[in-house]
């Protein structure tokens, strides 16, 4: 699946996106896998309450299943203006 990072999430991880193979069943499982990789991921995902996630370009929850998902995007909450 393609995992994309936006705003300060991208800055902490150091890349805008990556193609990964994962056995994660949910977004939370994916976050746990990524966090275990390296410190930069742990820093980016230290407080998931400060993040939003979209699965195949639809806003979702961290307990959502990943079966069949092709794209996961992590980003901070957006503000209007």
Secondary structure, 3 states (H helix, E strand, C coil): CEEEECCHHHHHHCCCEEECCCCCCEHHHHHHHHHHHCHHHHHHCCCHHHCEEEECCEEECCCCECCCCCEEEEECCCCCC
